[in-house]
Amino acid sequence: MTENISSDALGQAETPESPGTNGHTLRHGGTFHKKKHIAVVTMGVKLGDETRGYTRFRAIAELLVREGFKVDLITSRFQHWEKAHRDTSKACYQGLPYTVLFIDEPGYTRNLDLARIRSHRQAARALRQLLATTAGPYDLIYAEIPPNDVARTCVEFAQEQGIPFVADINDLWPEAMRMVIDIPLISDIAFYPFSRDAKAVYRGLTAAVGTSREYTERPMADRHAPYPHATVYVGNDMAAFDAGAAQYAPELAKPAKELWVTYAGTLGASYDLGTLVEAAALLAHPPQGSPVPLSGAFANLPPIRVKILGDGPDRARLEERAAQLGAPVDFCGYLDYAHMAAYLSISDIVVNSLVKSAAQSIVGKIGDYLASGKPLINTGSSPEFRSMVAQGGFGVNIAAEDPQALADAIAGFAHRESLRKIMGMRARTCAEKEFDQRRSYQRIADLIHTLV
């Protein structure tokens, strides 16, 4: 780097006061300084006119541009949620505040299979070639983990270039994989490459951003040296949520006395939708002699319907189970963000439903649940999130995989409208303070400023 920066500007944002030329900006005293160049690397992001996917890394790229950085967003030509390759010539990928660079990978059809592993491996190789021959040079690389091999490519390249590397830890591989395949010795052998790559990333990172405190602190198990870090939840764009709710909620026909209990997200192995279906059946058809609160003071429940928003590999099985039990459950399928926001906003209760063994800590949909301003029932086992629910007073924690406990919790809210309102207001306050990307993501920018 040949740039000279005055001592009073070190670690501070390079806020442009007037545009310069050739990527330079004019600062105090009339001196031109070249913008710091950052690579944001992710294999999963919703771009352009796409309808499915996460917006976290797009939001980070946009924020860093506003903070005065030059940004390349590097991602795959394969769109994870659509399970299809993008037409990268489309106009929606051009003319953005940041530059999008696509790398090739063959793709896959399932979220967890050998084809995905091979696809990520080839993506890591393509990324290495891009970094070495086409992109940059960079002053810092910011990349998600997982995929572990892609993140390892980034940390090794950053070390070779002598630049900082920041890992955005939004899941734990192979820990999460053991939920699906946990066979002694065999799983250890099969998952060794993921473990090896994760350790290389954790030991080599300059700083870490985690989508939960648990994730932020995970590298400590594999290194001795401390590292700068920040916990920044996945969150959401509160303005976009509110706009979607305002636009589409009036179109949804919700009977006045009907109570809606809503889940939004993936219908897959980590998410215990089977228990939610069974709880709905218990509420609709309580067995003879069922315990309080399904009888007694809670005998005259209003009509309750469970709304499941989303799609996934378990949908057909869950629909069949709901039909067998006569459960009042509506499978609404995948909805775009605005329609999902509308459903959540007019629901009465939201459910964060996870199996006992789920490795997830604070999942991406929490920001949307809280933004809805509705009380939350949490079955997740993460101590961090259970503590947040209890201390924030915006919901209740119950045991996972227990249909009776879930039915009891829903029934407990059914006649208590005032409690639902109080907890809903607390939920909304928490969302605005901790989960609104426009506010909380500033911590990421502040961390990067201190590194470059």
Secondary structure as GFF3:
##gff-version 3
##sequence-region A 1 452
A	DSSP	three_ten_helix	7	9	.	.	.	ID=ss1
A	DSSP	beta_strand	18	19	.	.	.	ID=ss2
A	DSSP	beta_strand	24	26	.	.	.	ID=ss3
A	DSSP	three_ten_helix	28	30	.	.	.	ID=ss4
A	DSSP	beta_strand	32	34	.	.	.	ID=ss5
A	DSSP	beta_strand	37	41	.	.	.	ID=ss6
A	DSSP	alpha_helix	56	66	.	.	.	ID=ss7
A	DSSP	beta_strand	70	76	.	.	.	ID=ss8
A	DSSP	beta_strand	78	79	.	.	.	ID=ss9
A	DSSP	beta_strand	84	85	.	.	.	ID=ss10
A	DSSP	three_ten_helix	91	93	.	.	.	ID=ss11
A	DSSP	beta_strand	99	103	.	.	.	ID=ss12
A	DSSP	alpha_helix	114	133	.	.	.	ID=ss13
A	DSSP	beta_strand	140	145	.	.	.	ID=ss14
A	DSSP	alpha_helix	148	161	.	.	.	ID=ss15
A	DSSP	beta_strand	165	169	.	.	.	ID=ss16
A	DSSP	three_ten_helix	175	179	.	.	.	ID=ss17
A	DSSP	alpha_helix	186	190	.	.	.	ID=ss18
A	DSSP	alpha_helix	192	204	.	.	.	ID=ss19
A	DSSP	beta_strand	207	210	.	.	.	ID=ss20
A	DSSP	alpha_helix	213	217	.	.	.	ID=ss21
A	DSSP	three_ten_helix	218	222	.	.	.	ID=ss22
A	DSSP	beta_strand	229	231	.	.	.	ID=ss23
A	DSSP	alpha_helix	238	248	.	.	.	ID=ss24
A	DSSP	three_ten_helix	249	251	.	.	.	ID=ss25
A	DSSP	beta_strand	259	264	.	.	.	ID=ss26
A	DSSP	alpha_helix	273	284	.	.	.	ID=ss27
A	DSSP	three_ten_helix	296	298	.	.	.	ID=ss28
A	DSSP	beta_strand	304	309	.	.	.	ID=ss29
A	DSSP	alpha_helix	315	325	.	.	.	ID=ss30
A	DSSP	beta_strand	329	333	.	.	.	ID=ss31
A	DSSP	alpha_helix	337	346	.	.	.	ID=ss32
A	DSSP	beta_strand	349	352	.	.	.	ID=ss33
A	DSSP	alpha_helix	366	371	.	.	.	ID=ss34
A	DSSP	beta_strand	376	378	.	.	.	ID=ss35
A	DSSP	alpha_helix	383	392	.	.	.	ID=ss36
A	DSSP	beta_strand	395	397	.	.	.	ID=ss37
A	DSSP	alpha_helix	403	414	.	.	.	ID=ss38
A	DSSP	alpha_helix	417	430	.	.	.	ID=ss39
A	DSSP	pi_helix	431	435	.	.	.	ID=ss40
A	DSSP	alpha_helix	437	440	.	.	.	ID=ss41
A	DSSP	alpha_helix	442	451	.	.	.	ID=ss42
###
